[in-house]
């Protein structure tokens, strides 16, 4: 319950040193919206606060209030408090963070735990919903339209604009309240979903040529090679959401996007599920994690074929276990 997390409010309200709010690498709207909302709120409270990310703010999130104030990590200083949002631990920041006190605000299962100030609720629809509850309890009158916009973006996108199974009455109530506080649902949707570049359209065309069905149509996946980005002029953030193409196929229970990341020497995997298959367990076998219906991991492999076989092996294991349960 949130009431048990009052010590986090006490910590931040009395803190006179520097505070870092960190998003995970390759940010999405939930991590960045949550981080920016907390950052803007703490600024209003007169705190010496920074908001940071290892990667540049992607084009599809540059409309969020405060986005221009995001600093690139790592930073050389040691912070009094560092808070990682929407991540299973500081390792997901992708850059070193030095702080005397570490805190995690998140809705992912498992991960790292740092102490009494953590605020983790695995039943929450989005990390933005947790930050909203925290700020309401602390000082609701300080939630202005800019903070509300950041929180609404995280809530809306992590529920698939209110289409995913984590959408419930509480989600709609939060969306209503945030809209009343100044969030603009129409602008959020159009800025997030209707500003695609020609390069991304060309990338989608290239990627759909790789779309393949496996396991009698229960599994579908795409492969995004680095050369596709170079040949189309697309950027890595343009790969965000492409996993939804295989997910949309009728009969598919598990969808994946396998993305080559030569700069890290890995293949990044995005997993999505329908009909109850737990893709978090698929990711966990490969060193990742996430939610039952959306998760991810990174695979170290010498070739795309090797990475694909490792991924398919883990998917098959989960399908067998799900069948045994039935």
LINNORPE-V128049 format. One record per residue. N is the residue number from 1. RES is the residue in three letters. D_LAST is the distance of its C-alpha to the last C-alpha in Angstrom with 1 decimal. Layout:
((N RES D_LAST) (N RES D_LAST))
This chain:
((1 UNK 33.1) (2 UNK 35.8) (3 UNK 38.5) (4 UNK 37.6) (5 UNK 38.4) (6 UNK 42.1) (7 UNK 43.2) (8 UNK 42.3) (9 UNK 44.6) (10 UNK 47.2) (11 UNK 47.0) (12 UNK 47.4) (13 UNK 50.1) (14 UNK 52.3) (15 UNK 51.7) (16 UNK 55.0) (17 UNK 54.0) (18 UNK 52.2) (19 UNK 48.5) (20 UNK 46.2) (21 UNK 43.2) (22 UNK 41.1) (23 UNK 38.4) (24 UNK 36.1) (25 UNK 37.2) (26 UNK 36.6) (27 UNK 36.6) (28 UNK 34.6) (29 UNK 35.7) (30 UNK 33.8) (31 UNK 35.4) (32 UNK 38.8) (33 UNK 38.9) (34 UNK 38.0) (35 UNK 40.5) (36 UNK 43.3) (37 UNK 42.8) (38 UNK 43.2) (39 UNK 46.1) (40 UNK 47.9) (41 UNK 47.5) (42 UNK 48.9) (43 UNK 51.7) (44 UNK 52.7) (45 UNK 52.8) (46 UNK 55.3) (47 UNK 53.1) (48 UNK 53.7) (49 UNK 50.4) (50 UNK 49.1) (51 UNK 45.9) (52 UNK 44.9) (53 UNK 42.6) (54 UNK 42.8) (55 UNK 42.6) (56 UNK 44.7) (57 UNK 43.5) (58 UNK 41.9) (59 UNK 43.6) (60 UNK 40.8) (61 UNK 41.3) (62 UNK 45.0) (63 UNK 45.5) (64 UNK 44.2) (65 UNK 47.1) (66 UNK 48.2) (67 UNK 46.6) (68 UNK 50.1) (69 UNK 50.3) (70 UNK 47.4) (71 UNK 48.8) (72 UNK 47.5) (73 UNK 46.2) (74 UNK 47.2) (75 UNK 50.2) (76 UNK 52.8) (77 UNK 53.0) (78 UNK 51.4) (79 UNK 49.9) (80 UNK 50.1) (81 UNK 46.6) (82 UNK 43.9) (83 UNK 40.8) (84 UNK 37.9) (85 UNK 35.9) (86 UNK 32.4) (87 UNK 31.8) (88 UNK 30.1) (89 UNK 33.6) (90 UNK 37.0) (91 UNK 36.0) (92 UNK 34.5) (93 UNK 38.0) (94 UNK 38.9) (95 UNK 42.4) (96 UNK 43.9) (97 UNK 44.6) (98 UNK 47.1) (99 UNK 47.0) (100 UNK 48.0) (101 UNK 45.1) (102 UNK 41.7) (103 UNK 39.3) (104 UNK 35.8) (105 UNK 34.7) (106 UNK 31.1) (107 UNK 27.7) (108 UNK 25.7) (109 UNK 23.5) (110 UNK 25.3) (111 UNK 28.5) (112 UNK 32.0) (113 UNK 33.6) (114 UNK 37.3) (115 UNK 38.3) (116 UNK 39.0) (117 UNK 39.7) (118 UNK 36.2) (119 UNK 34.5) (120 UNK 30.8) (121 UNK 28.2) (122 UNK 24.7) (123 UNK 24.0) (124 UNK 27.0) (125 UNK 26.7) (126 UNK 29.5) (127 UNK 32.0) (128 UNK 34.6) (129 UNK 33.4) (130 UNK 34.0) (131 UNK 37.4) (132 UNK 38.3) (133 UNK 37.6) (134 UNK 39.6) (135 UNK 42.6) (136 UNK 42.6) (137 UNK 42.9) (138 UNK 45.5) (139 UNK 47.8) (140 UNK 46.4) (141 UNK 49.7) (142 UNK 49.6) (143 UNK 46.6) (144 UNK 48.6) (145 UNK 47.6) (146 UNK 47.2) (147 UNK 44.8) (148 UNK 42.9) (149 UNK 42.6) (150 UNK 41.1) (151 UNK 38.5) (152 UNK 37.7) (153 UNK 37.2) (154 UNK 34.6) (155 UNK 32.8) (156 UNK 32.9) (157 UNK 31.8) (158 UNK 28.9) (159 UNK 27.5) (160 UNK 28.2) (161 UNK 31.2) (162 UNK 29.1) (163 UNK 26.3) (164 UNK 23.4) (165 UNK 20.8) (166 UNK 22.9) (167 UNK 25.6) (168 UNK 26.4) (169 UNK 29.5) (170 UNK 30.7) (171 UNK 30.7) (172 UNK 32.8) (173 UNK 35.1) (174 UNK 35.6) (175 UNK 36.3) (176 UNK 38.8) (177 UNK 40.5) (178 UNK 40.8) (179 UNK 42.2) (180 UNK 44.7) (181 UNK 45.6) (182 UNK 46.5) (183 UNK 43.4) (184 UNK 43.7) (185 UNK 40.4) (186 UNK 42.0) (187 UNK 43.7) (188 UNK 40.7) (189 UNK 38.6) (190 UNK 41.5) (191 UNK 42.5) (192 UNK 39.0) (193 UNK 37.8) (194 UNK 41.0) (195 UNK 43.2) (196 UNK 41.9) (197 UNK 44.4) (198 UNK 45.3) (199 UNK 44.3) (200 UNK 40.7) (201 UNK 40.7) (202 UNK 41.9) (203 UNK 39.2) (204 UNK 36.5) (205 UNK 38.0) (206 UNK 38.1) (207 UNK 34.5) (208 UNK 33.0) (209 UNK 34.5) (210 UNK 32.0) (211 UNK 28.9) (212 UNK 26.6) (213 UNK 23.2) (214 UNK 20.9) (215 UNK 17.6) (216 UNK 18.4) (217 UNK 19.1) (218 UNK 16.1) (219 UNK 18.4) (220 UNK 22.0) (221 UNK 24.7) (222 UNK 28.4) (223 UNK 31.0) (224 UNK 33.9) (225 UNK 36.7) (226 UNK 39.7) (227 UNK 42.1) (228 UNK 40.5) (229 UNK 41.6) (230 UNK 45.1) (231 UNK 45.5) (232 UNK 44.6) (233 UNK 46.2) (234 UNK 42.9) (235 UNK 42.1) (236 UNK 39.1) (237 UNK 38.2) (238 UNK 38.0) (239 UNK 34.7) (240 UNK 33.2) (241 UNK 30.6) (242 UNK 30.6) (243 UNK 26.9) (244 UNK 26.5) (245 UNK 27.8) (246 UNK 24.8) (247 UNK 22.5) (248 UNK 24.2) (249 UNK 23.3) (250 UNK 21.2) (251 UNK 17.8) (252 UNK 17.9) (253 UNK 15.1) (254 UNK 17.1) (255 UNK 20.8) (256 UNK 23.4) (257 UNK 27.2) (258 UNK 28.8) (259 UNK 32.3) (260 UNK 35.1) (261 UNK 37.1) (262 UNK 40.0) (263 UNK 41.9) (264 UNK 39.3) (265 UNK 38.4) (266 UNK 34.7) (267 UNK 32.2) (268 UNK 30.6) (269 UNK 27.1) (270 UNK 25.8) (271 UNK 22.1) (272 UNK 20.5) (273 UNK 17.1) (274 UNK 15.8) (275 UNK 12.6) (276 UNK 11.4) (277 UNK 11.6) (278 UNK 13.6) (279 UNK 16.8) (280 UNK 18.6) (281 UNK 16.9) (282 UNK 18.0) (283 UNK 21.4) (284 UNK 21.6) (285 UNK 21.3) (286 UNK 24.3) (287 UNK 26.3) (288 UNK 25.6) (289 UNK 23.6) (290 UNK 23.3) (291 UNK 20.8) (292 UNK 17.2) (293 UNK 18.4) (294 UNK 21.6) (295 UNK 22.7) (296 UNK 25.1) (297 UNK 26.7) (298 UNK 29.6) (299 UNK 29.6) (300 UNK 32.8) (301 UNK 33.4) (302 UNK 36.5) (303 UNK 35.4) (304 UNK 33.1) (305 UNK 31.6) (306 UNK 30.8) (307 UNK 29.3) (308 UNK 27.1) (309 UNK 25.8) (310 UNK 25.0) (311 UNK 23.1) (312 UNK 21.2) (313 UNK 20.4) (314 UNK 18.9) (315 UNK 16.9) (316 UNK 15.5) (317 UNK 14.6) (318 UNK 12.5) (319 UNK 10.8) (320 UNK 10.0) (321 UNK 8.8) (322 UNK 6.5) (323 UNK 5.2) (324 UNK 5.4) (325 UNK 3.8) (326 UNK 0.0))
